[in-house]
Amino acid sequence: MANKGNKKRRQFSLEEKMKVVEAVDSGKRKGDVAKEFGITPSTLSTFLKDRAKFEEKVRKASVGPQRKRMRNALYDDIDKAVFAWFQEIHAKNILVTGSVIRKKALNLANMLGYDNFQASVGWLNRFRDRHGIALNAVCREDGDRLMNGLGIDKVNEWHAGEIIKLIADYSPDDIFNADEAGVFFQLLPQHTLAAKGDHCRGGKKAKQRLTALFCCNASGTEKMRPLIVGRSPSPHCFKNVHSLPCDYRANQWALMTQDLFNEWLMQVDARMKRAERRILLLIDNCSAHNMLPRLERIQVGYLPSNCTAVLQPLNLGIIHTMKMLYRSHLLKQILFKLSGNKDQEKVDIKQAIDMIAAAWWSVKQSTVVKCWQKAGIIPMEFTDSDAEMVAKEPDIAIEKLWHSVAVATCVPNEVNFQDFVTADDNLIISQELVDTEIIQGMVTGKNTGEAGSEDEEDDVSLPEQPKITITEAISSVQKLRQFLSTCAGVPDAVFGQLNGIDEYLMKRVIQSLTDSQITDFLQAK
């Protein structure tokens, strides 16, 4: 009996508990699972009963998967504030030691009004255990070393080793890259110089920007629906709008946050689960990507820090092409209004979203594949000269369009179309917290990513768009078909797209009539 009383109780980490639950979910008998992991049936039942608790903890990345207990910290708000600061610093490749964390904890505790808190070594060890932090792995490469000799060596090492292992089990159709881009959606050609190099860290210009998340695969066969982040949750231009060509979210900075990125990841993971697919997702280590949820169908691979300029396919021309197409849409609108002597109106968020989505879907498969090849992730299949010939003709047309608008709007001679396209390339795209924002979140309990109010959208004063009936829409399609019949050389694809729109509208009408007739019949009975 004495020996039995002295038997050491085994502690299980959250990772071990999740493996036990997954074994049961896979269809194995509970008795067999208990024997496999060396646990009693009652312990297995406890794991299954509590699964929601620890799955939620890990999904929100609030604790490390190696942690064995879920007890909250004594000073829970200090713990949360220090961890929020740590995430931000960790994403910026800044050296963090135990003493640095202890000093920051004392500083944040003082700001929170705690005079008796002591950031002891014991507190530090418990903090590390709670969040699964290994301090010996925190020191990363200095950002100023981008693509010097050390950076090139890192790229070559990644090409020769890690990426080969990552992509070994995936086809190009199942290898994806996701990245964000900032867009000054109302930028006019004559204001290019004023916007060039602006990081837009907040203030009035935050109302004039959007952040867009793009994702595509290595074969160029699949581009995911964009996620666009604005400042207003319900812009005036969204009235009577029930469908958008993208996903739209909002916060007060119009920036990507961990919560938004993780929400998007979980949605993609759910889609892959329904499709019975497994994919590899390559991303950079910006602060919004730093603490990921638990994923079932997505393997995440991080690109080497400070090397994304030469390793991230979306950064190697795909996003640039999207911006080039977006800005060419803007130029066409400007030229059309100038030709009709119409006043220039600011682009609203709805129009910007439509044009960004249209530009994204218009990026050619050959462009996507070329950028993946340039990153060295998939083998070369065609030469650069072939790609240049494909892009040459549209470039000439865009340059002519730029020249016409530049002359009409008095754009300085030193500004060219590429300046217009790249004017917002330096926009920050993810949230960066400062101590006061961290403390505000702890004290008030508010989400620091709360969206701006609808009333704050004073940068656009366009009249409310009238609701268009389906009869008016069908009539417009008929008029458009009549107009095209008077034009020479209209591509068959244009008529095909028009037929698709006509078919969709007629299907809506027939469905509505059928439903109303059935309702009338039932009421008559």
C-alpha positions in Angstrom: 0.0 0.0 0.0 2.9 2.3 0.8 4.4 1.8 -2.7 1.0 2.5 -4.3 0.7 5.7 -2.3 4.1 6.9 -3.4 3.5 6.2 -7.1 4.3 9.3 -9.1 1.3 10.8 -10.9 2.0 11.2 -14.6 1.4 14.6 -16.2 0.3 15.0 -19.8 1.0 18.0 -22.0 -1.8 19.5 -24.2 -0.1 18.1 -27.2 -0.2 14.5 -25.7 -3.9 15.0 -24.8 -4.8 16.1 -28.3 -3.0 13.0 -29.8 -5.2 10.8 -27.5 -8.4 12.6 -28.6 -7.4 12.4 -32.3 -6.8 8.6 -31.9 -10.4 8.2 -30.7 -11.7 10.5 -33.5 -9.9 8.3 -36.1 -12.2 5.4 -35.2 -10.1 3.4 -32.8 -11.7 1.6 -29.9 -11.4 3.5 -26.6 -9.9 0.5 -24.9 -7.2 0.2 -27.5 -6.4 3.9 -27.3 -6.1 3.7 -23.5 -3.6 0.8 -23.9 -1.7 2.5 -26.7 -1.0 5.6 -24.5 -0.7 3.8 -21.2 -3.7 5.5 -19.5 -6.7 4.3 -17.6 -10.2 4.4 -19.1 -11.2 7.0 -16.6 -8.3 9.3 -17.6 -9.3 8.8 -21.3 -12.9 9.8 -20.4 -11.5 13.0 -18.6 -9.5 13.9 -21.7 -12.6 13.5 -24.0 -14.8 15.5 -21.5 -12.3 18.4 -21.3 -11.3 18.4 -25.0 -13.1 21.6 -25.8 -11.1 23.5 -23.1 -7.6 22.6 -24.2 -8.4 22.6 -27.9 -9.7 26.2 -27.5 -6.5 27.2 -25.6 -4.2 25.9 -28.3 -6.4 27.2 -31.1 -6.1 30.7 -29.8 -2.4 30.1 -29.3 -2.7 31.3 -25.7 -0.6 28.4 -24.4 2.1 26.3 -25.8 1.2 22.7 -26.8 3.8 21.3 -24.4 2.1 22.9 -21.4 0.7 20.3 -18.9 -1.6 22.5 -16.9 -4.1 25.2 -17.9 -4.1 27.2 -14.6 -4.2 30.9 -15.2 -1.4 33.2 -14.0 -1.8 34.9 -10.6 -1.5 38.3 -12.4 -3.4 37.3 -15.5 -3.5 40.8 -17.0 0.2 41.3 -16.6 0.8 37.9 -18.2 -1.4 38.8 -21.2 0.2 42.2 -21.6 3.8 40.8 -21.5 2.8 38.0 -24.0 1.3 40.6 -26.4 4.5 42.6 -26.2 6.6 39.5 -26.7 4.7 38.5 -29.8 5.3 41.9 -31.4 9.1 41.9 -30.5 9.5 38.3 -31.6 8.0 39.1 -35.1 10.5 41.9 -35.6 13.5 39.6 -35.2 14.7 41.5 -32.0 16.9 39.7 -29.5 14.9 38.9 -26.4 16.5 37.5 -23.2 15.0 36.5 -19.9 16.2 39.6 -18.2 14.6 41.8 -20.9 11.3 40.0 -20.4 11.5 40.5 -16.7 12.2 44.2 -17.0 9.3 44.7 -19.5 7.0 42.8 -17.1 7.9 45.2 -14.3 7.3 48.2 -16.5 3.9 46.9 -17.7 2.9 45.9 -14.2 3.6 49.4 -13.0 1.5 50.8 -15.9 -1.3 48.5 -14.8 -1.1 49.7 -11.2 0.6 46.7 -9.5 3.2 47.8 -6.9 3.8 44.4 -5.3 4.5 42.4 -8.5 7.9 40.8 -8.6 9.2 39.5 -12.0 11.3 36.8 -10.4 13.1 34.0 -12.2 10.3 31.7 -11.0 7.7 33.9 -12.6 9.8 34.0 -15.9 10.0 30.2 -16.0 6.2 29.8 -15.4 5.6 32.5 -18.1 7.7 30.5 -20.5 5.9 27.3 -19.7 2.5 28.8 -20.0 3.2 30.1 -23.6 5.6 27.5 -24.8 8.5 29.9 -25.2 12.1 28.7 -25.7 14.3 31.7 -25.1 17.3 30.1 -26.7 15.5 30.2 -30.0 14.3 33.8 -29.9 17.4 35.5 -31.3 16.9 36.0 -35.0 18.8 37.6 -37.8 19.2 41.4 -37.9 16.9 43.0 -40.4 19.7 45.3 -41.7 21.5 42.3 -43.2 18.9 41.8 -45.9 20.5 40.1 -48.9 24.1 40.8 -48.0 26.5 37.9 -48.1 24.8 36.3 -45.1 21.4 36.7 -46.6 22.5 35.1 -49.9 23.9 32.1 -48.0 20.6 31.7 -46.1 18.7 31.8 -49.4 21.0 29.2 -51.0 20.8 27.0 -47.9 17.0 27.2 -47.9 16.8 26.3 -51.6 19.2 23.3 -51.1 17.6 22.0 -47.9 14.4 23.1 -46.2 12.2 23.9 -49.2 13.0 20.5 -50.8 11.8 18.8 -47.7 8.7 21.0 -47.4 7.4 20.5 -51.0 8.4 16.8 -51.3 4.9 15.5 -50.5 3.0 18.2 -52.4 2.2 18.8 -56.0 2.4 22.4 -57.4 -1.4 22.5 -57.2 -1.3 22.1 -53.4 1.6 24.5 -52.6 0.3 28.0 -51.8 1.8 31.4 -50.8 -0.2 34.1 -48.9 0.9 37.7 -48.4 -0.7 41.1 -47.7 -0.4 44.4 -49.6 -1.4 47.9 -48.7 -3.4 50.0 -51.2 -4.0 53.8 -51.3 -7.3 53.1 -53.1 -8.1 56.8 -53.8 -4.6 57.8 -55.0 -4.7 60.0 -58.1 -1.7 60.3 -60.5 -1.0 63.9 -59.6 -0.6 62.9 -55.9 1.9 60.2 -56.6 5.0 62.1 -55.2 3.1 63.0 -52.0 2.3 59.3 -51.3 5.6 57.8 -52.3 7.3 56.2 -49.3 4.5 56.9 -46.8 4.1 54.1 -44.3 0.6 55.2 -43.2 0.8 54.2 -39.5 -2.6 55.8 -38.7 -4.2 59.2 -38.7 -6.3 60.7 -41.5 -4.6 58.6 -44.3 -5.8 55.4 -42.6 -9.2 56.2 -44.1 -7.7 56.2 -47.6 -6.0 52.8 -47.4 -7.0 49.2 -47.6 -5.0 46.0 -46.7 -5.5 43.1 -49.1 -4.5 39.5 -48.5 -3.8 37.4 -51.6 -3.1 33.7 -51.9 -2.3 31.5 -54.9 -0.8 28.1 -55.7 2.4 27.3 -57.5 0.8 26.0 -60.7 -1.2 29.2 -61.2 -4.4 27.2 -61.4 -6.0 28.5 -58.2 -6.2 32.0 -56.8 -8.1 32.2 -53.5 -10.8 34.8 -52.9 -9.1 38.0 -51.6 -9.5 39.2 -48.0 -9.7 43.0 -47.8 -9.4 45.0 -44.6 -10.9 48.5 -44.4 -11.5 50.9 -41.6 -15.3 51.2 -41.6 -17.3 48.0 -40.8 -20.4 49.3 -42.7 -19.4 51.9 -45.4 -22.3 53.9 -46.8 -21.6 52.5 -50.2 -22.4 49.0 -48.9 -26.1 49.8 -48.5 -28.2 47.3 -50.5 -25.0 45.3 -51.2 -25.3 41.6 -50.3 -22.5 40.1 -52.3 -18.9 41.2 -52.7 -16.1 39.6 -54.9 -14.0 39.3 -51.8 -14.2 38.8 -48.0 -14.3 42.1 -46.1 -13.3 42.9 -42.5 -12.6 46.1 -40.7 -10.6 47.6 -37.8 -9.5 51.1 -36.8 -6.2 50.8 -38.6 -7.3 49.0 -41.8 -4.4 46.6 -41.1 -4.1 42.8 -40.9 -4.1 41.4 -37.3 -3.5 38.0 -35.8 -7.2 37.5 -35.2 -8.1 38.3 -38.8 -5.4 36.2 -40.3 -6.2 33.3 -38.0 -9.9 33.6 -38.9 -8.9 33.4 -42.6 -6.7 30.4 -42.0 -9.4 28.5 -40.2 -11.8 29.1 -43.1 -9.3 27.9 -45.6 -8.5 24.9 -43.4 -12.3 24.1 -43.2 -12.5 24.3 -47.0 -9.6 22.0 -47.5 -11.2 19.5 -45.0 -14.4 19.5 -47.0 -12.5 18.9 -50.2 -10.3 16.2 -48.6 -7.2 18.1 -49.5 -3.9 18.8 -47.7 -1.9 21.9 -48.7 1.4 23.6 -47.9 1.1 27.3 -47.2 4.3 29.4 -47.3 4.1 32.7 -45.4 6.5 35.3 -44.0 6.9 35.9 -40.2 5.2 39.3 -39.9 3.5 40.0 -36.6 0.0 39.0 -37.8 1.4 35.5 -38.8 3.2 34.8 -35.6 0.8 32.8 -33.5 -1.2 30.4 -35.6 -4.3 28.3 -34.6 -4.2 24.5 -34.7 -4.8 23.4 -38.3 -5.8 20.0 -39.7 -5.3 20.3 -43.4 -2.7 23.1 -43.8 1.0 22.7 -43.2 2.5 26.1 -42.7 6.1 26.8 -43.8 7.8 30.0 -42.8 10.0 31.7 -45.4 13.5 32.7 -44.0 13.3 36.0 -42.2 14.6 39.0 -44.1 14.7 37.1 -47.4 11.1 37.4 -48.6 12.1 40.0 -51.3 13.7 37.1 -53.2 11.8 34.1 -51.9 8.2 35.1 -51.7 6.4 34.5 -55.1 3.7 37.1 -54.4 6.4 39.7 -53.8 8.2 38.8 -57.0 5.7 40.3 -59.4 2.2 38.8 -58.7 1.1 41.6 -56.3 2.9 44.2 -58.5 0.9 43.0 -61.5 -2.4 43.2 -59.5 -1.5 46.8 -58.6 -0.6 47.6 -62.2 -4.0 46.3 -63.4 -5.8 48.1 -60.5 -4.2 51.4 -61.3 -4.9 51.0 -65.0 -8.6 50.6 -64.1 -8.4 53.9 -62.3 -6.7 55.6 -65.3 -9.5 54.3 -67.6 -12.1 55.8 -65.3 -10.3 59.1 -65.1 -9.9 59.3 -68.9 -13.6 58.4 -69.4 -14.7 61.2 -67.1 -12.3 63.7 -68.6 -13.6 62.9 -72.1 -17.2 63.6 -70.9 -16.3 66.8 -69.0 -17.4 65.1 -65.8 -16.1 66.1 -62.4 -13.6 63.7 -60.8 -15.1 61.9 -57.9 -13.2 60.0 -55.3 -13.3 56.2 -55.5 -15.4 54.6 -52.7 -14.5 51.4 -50.9 -17.1 49.4 -52.9 -15.6 50.5 -56.3 -12.1 49.9 -55.0 -13.0 46.4 -53.9 -14.6 45.6 -57.3 -11.4 46.8 -59.1 -9.0 45.1 -56.8 -10.8 41.8 -57.2 -11.1 42.3 -61.0 -7.3 43.0 -61.1 -6.6 39.9 -59.0 -8.6 37.6 -61.2 -7.0 39.1 -64.3 -3.4 38.2 -63.2 -2.5 35.5 -65.8 -1.5 32.0 -64.9 1.8 32.4 -66.8 2.6 35.4 -64.5 2.0 33.4 -61.4 4.1 30.5 -62.5 6.9 32.7 -63.6 7.1 34.3 -60.1 7.1 30.9 -58.4 9.9 29.9 -60.7 11.8 33.1 -60.0 11.6 32.2 -56.3 13.3 28.9 -57.0 10.4 26.9 -55.5 9.3 25.1 -58.8 11.6 24.3 -61.8 11.9 26.6 -64.8 9.7 25.6 -67.8 9.9 28.6 -70.1 12.5 31.4 -70.6 12.3 35.0 -69.4 12.2 36.2 -72.9 8.9 34.3 -73.5 7.3 35.9 -70.5 8.6 39.4 -71.6 7.0 38.9 -75.0 3.6 38.0 -73.4 3.7 41.2 -71.3 5.0 43.6 -73.9 1.8 44.5 -75.7 -0.3 45.3 -72.6 2.6 47.4 -71.2 2.6 49.6 -74.4 -1.2 50.1 -74.1 -1.0 51.1 -70.4 1.9 53.5 -71.1 -0.3 55.3 -73.8 -3.2 55.4 -71.3 -0.8 56.9 -68.6 0.5 59.5 -71.0 -3.0 60.7 -71.9 -4.1 61.0 -68.3 -0.8 62.5 -67.1 -1.0 65.3 -69.7 -4.6 66.0 -68.9 -4.1 66.1 -65.1 -0.8 68.0 -65.1 1.3 65.1 -63.6 5.0 66.2 -63.1 7.3 65.0 -65.9 9.5 63.0 -63.5 6.6 60.8 -62.4 5.9 57.7 -64.6 3.4 54.9 -64.5 5.6 52.6 -62.4 5.9 55.4 -59.8 2.1 55.5 -59.7 1.9 51.7 -59.3 4.5 51.4 -56.5 3.6 54.6 -54.6 2.1 52.5 -51.7 4.6 49.6 -51.7 6.0 50.8 -48.3 2.7 50.8 -46.5 2.8 48.7 -43.2 0.3 45.8 -43.5 0.1 44.4 -40.0 -0.7 45.8 -36.6 2.2 46.9 -34.4 1.3 47.4 -30.8 2.9 49.9 -28.4 2.8 49.7 -24.6 -0.1 52.1 -24.2 -2.3 50.1 -26.6 -1.4 46.8 -24.8 -2.4 48.3 -21.5 -5.6 49.8 -22.9 -6.6 46.3 -24.0 -5.9 44.8 -20.6 -7.6 47.6 -18.6 -10.7 48.1 -20.7 -11.1 44.6 -22.0 -11.7 46.0 -25.4 -10.4 44.6 -28.6 -7.7 47.0 -29.8 -8.7 46.1 -33.3 -12.2 47.5 -33.0 -13.3 49.0 -36.3 -13.9 52.7 -36.9 -17.4 53.9 -36.8 -19.5 54.3 -39.9 -19.8 58.0 -39.3 -16.0 58.3 -39.5 -16.1 57.6 -43.2 -16.1 61.2 -44.2 -13.5 60.9 -46.9 -16.1 59.9 -49.5 -19.3 61.8 -50.0 -20.8 60.0 -53.0 -24.6 59.9 -53.3 -26.3 56.7 -52.1 -26.6 54.2 -55.0 -30.3 53.5 -55.9 -31.5 49.9 -55.7 -31.7 48.3 -59.1 -34.5 45.9 -59.8 -33.9 42.6 -61.6 -36.0 43.9 -64.5 -33.8 46.9 -64.9 -30.7 44.6 -64.8 -32.1 42.4 -67.6 -32.9 45.4 -69.7 -29.3 46.7 -69.2 -27.9 43.4 -70.5 -30.2 43.6 -73.5 -29.0 47.1 -74.3 -25.4 46.0 -73.8 -25.9 43.1 -76.2 -27.5 45.5 -78.7 -24.5 47.9 -78.4 -22.0 45.1 -78.9 -23.7 44.0 -82.1 -22.9 47.4 -83.6 -19.2 47.0 -82.9 -16.7 45.2 -85.1 -14.3 42.5 -83.9 -15.9 41.8 -80.5 -14.2 38.6 -79.0 -16.4 35.5 -78.6 -15.4 35.5 -74.9 -17.2 38.8 -74.3 -20.4 37.4 -75.8 -19.9 34.3 -73.7 -19.6 36.3 -70.5 -22.7 38.3 -71.4 -24.6 35.1 -72.0 -23.5 33.9 -68.5 -24.9 37.1 -66.9 -28.1 36.9 -68.9 -28.6 33.2 -67.9 -28.0 34.0 -64.2 -30.5 36.9 -64.2 -33.2 34.8 -66.0 -32.6 31.9 -63.5 -33.3 34.4 -60.7 -36.5 35.6 -62.3 -37.8 32.1 -63.1 -37.1 30.9 -59.5 -38.9 33.9 -58.1 -41.9 33.4 -60.4 -42.0 29.7 -59.6 -41.8 30.3 -55.8 -44.6 32.9 -56.0 -46.9 30.6 -58.0 -46.4 27.8 -55.5 -47.2 30.2 -52.6 -50.3 31.4 -54.4 -51.4 27.9 -55.0 -51.0 26.9 -51.4 -52.8 30.0 -50.2 -55.7 29.2 -52.5 -55.9 25.7 -51.1 
